[in-house]
Amino acid sequence: MTSTPKPGLSEYLTDMHFKATRLSGIMNAVAFLEGEERCDEGKAALIYLAEELAGDLNNALDAVNLPKGNIQ
């Protein structure tokens, strides 16, 4: 049985950077929609996505979940 190799630290951090950039974009969209008197469902959906993504980032960046080994 072969297992999928775990990503190196550099790849892992690149993924975290991508997620943080995505979270920033979602929050910018929420901020824009706050000035609108419509799109309440859209705002709620974006806030839900942002909360989920922030939780993923928080969990992934917890020291116990960081990949071990050399930067690749």
Contacts in CASP RR format, 6 or more apart in sequence:
PFRMAT RR
TARGET T0000
AUTHOR 0000-0000-0000
METHOD contacts of the structure
MODEL  1
MTSTPKPGLSEYLTDMHFKATRLSGIMNAVAFLEGEERCDEGKAALIYLA
EELAGDLNNALDAVNLPKGNIQ
6 67 0 8 1.000
7 15 0 8 1.000
7 67 0 8 1.000
7 72 0 8 1.000
8 67 0 8 1.000
8 69 0 8 1.000
8 70 0 8 1.000
8 71 0 8 1.000
8 72 0 8 1.000
9 66 0 8 1.000
9 67 0 8 1.000
9 69 0 8 1.000
9 70 0 8 1.000
9 71 0 8 1.000
9 72 0 8 1.000
10 71 0 8 1.000
10 72 0 8 1.000
11 72 0 8 1.000
12 60 0 8 1.000
12 66 0 8 1.000
12 67 0 8 1.000
15 60 0 8 1.000
16 57 0 8 1.000
16 60 0 8 1.000
16 61 0 8 1.000
19 53 0 8 1.000
19 56 0 8 1.000
19 57 0 8 1.000
19 60 0 8 1.000
20 57 0 8 1.000
22 53 0 8 1.000
23 50 0 8 1.000
23 53 0 8 1.000
23 54 0 8 1.000
23 57 0 8 1.000
26 46 0 8 1.000
26 49 0 8 1.000
26 50 0 8 1.000
26 53 0 8 1.000
27 50 0 8 1.000
29 46 0 8 1.000
30 43 0 8 1.000
30 46 0 8 1.000
30 47 0 8 1.000
30 50 0 8 1.000
33 39 0 8 1.000
33 42 0 8 1.000
33 43 0 8 1.000
33 46 0 8 1.000
34 43 0 8 1.000
59 65 0 8 1.000
END
